Amino acid sequence: MQNAITIFFIFMKTITRRSKCPVSYTMDIFGDKWTMLIMRDLLLYSKDSFGEFLCSDEKIATNILADRLNVLLQEGFVTKHTSPANKSKFLYRPTEKAIEIIPVLSEITLWAEKYNPDGAPADIVEPLKKNRTKALRDLKKKVEERFRAE
């Protein structure tokens, strides 16, 4: 068992900080094209299992998904739990650190709604445009209640 744990940690991607700059720190974690999408799915679309993340429109490869989930776990954005319904399935839960990313995801969504030819999901954009503070509070509460209830 000890060898399996050692091998797991040897192959686990570690984040090397390039500088003390806060933007650089953020990009070290979220600067690839997948990690923020996993956070989007977890926080905005209530996905919480490996299989659910795989079903996203962007079609992430299994090895990349496993790597990015391990980085999020290692960096304290998610916790990993065995599913009570299926002991061979793991569920990912956002930490407070992850929940605090909701305003960032919301701002990216609003920016994309303005500049992306395909727009952005109205169910997220419209409440933000109407009352950003309330919408962010409601999104955060929804995520906290969903993961607290399980």
N, C-alpha and C positions, 0 to 999 in steps of 0.2 A: 504494500500500500504506500509506503514512504516513497518508493521509486516513482509510482504513478503521480504522486503529488509533486515531486521534484520535476518530473518531465513536464507536467502541466505548467509550472511556473517558469521553466526554461523557455517554453514556446509562447508564453503569453507576451503580447506586445506591451512594452512599457513606454510611457511618454517621457521624452527627454526635453526638458525645458530649454529653450534656446536663448531666452533672456528674461529679465524681470518685467518686461512690458506687459500690461494687462491684455492688450490686443493679441500679442504673441502667445500668451498663456491660453487664451480662448481658442485661438487657431490651432494650437498644438493638440487640443482635444477635439474641436469641432471642425477643423479645416479640411477634412476629407469630404467626399460627396455623399457619404452614407450616414454618419453619426447623427447629424441634425434631423435626418429623415426618420431615424429610429426614435429619437426623442419626440418628433411630431406624432408618430404613430402611437407611442406610449401615452403622451399627455393629451393630445387632441382627439385621437380616434380610438382610444381605449383598448388598443392592442397590448397584449402582455405576454405572449408566448412566442417561441421561436417560429412555430408554424404560421402564426398570424402575421409576424413581421415579414416572413417570406412571401405572403400573398399580396404585398403592397404592389402598386402599379409599376414601381421602378425596378422590380425583379432583381433584388440583391442576391448575390451568390451565397451559398451556405457557409463557405469558409470565411468570407468577409463579414457576414452577419455574426458568426461566432466570435470573430476577432473584435468587432466593434462592441458587442455586448460585454465581452471580457474587459475592454478598456473602460466602458461605462461602470462596470462593477468595481474595477480596480480604483477608479477615480471617485467613487462614492456617489454616483448619480442614480444607481439602481441597486436593489438587493435581489437576490435570487432565492426562490423558494420552491419546494416540491409541491406540485398541485395536489390538493386534497382529493380530487376526483380521479387522478391518474398518477400514480407514484413514479411513473417513468417520464413524466412531463414536468418541465420547470416553468415557473411563472416569474416575471420580472416586475418589480414594484419600484416606483419612483421614490427617491428620498426627497427631503426638503430642498436639498441642493438642486435636484432636477426640477422640482415644481417651480422654483424661482426662475427657470428658463422660460416659463410661459410668456412673460412680457416680450422677451426677445423674439420668440416664435410669432407672436402677434404682430409685432412691428415688421418683421420680414413679410408676413402675410399681407399686411396693409400696403407695403411697398410693392409687392408683386401684383396686388390687385390693380394698382395704378399703372404698372409698366409691362406686366406679362400679358401677351395677346390673349391668353386663355383665362385671364382673370384670376379669381381666388374664390374659395368656398363662401357663399353668401351667409351661411349659418355662423361663420366665424367673423366675417368682415362687417356685416350689418350691425351687430351689437357693439362692436368696437367703434364704428363710426358714430353711433348714436350716443354712447356714453362709455368711453374707454375705461375709466376707472371702475365702473360697475361691471363691465364685461370681463375685465381681468380678474376682479374679485370673484365673479361667478364661475369663471373657468377654473380658477385655483380651488375653489370650494368643491366643484364637481369632481375634480381629480382626487382631492383629499378624501371626500366621502366615498367614492368608488373603491379606493384601495383600503380604506379603513374598514369598510363593510365586509370585506372578504377575509 
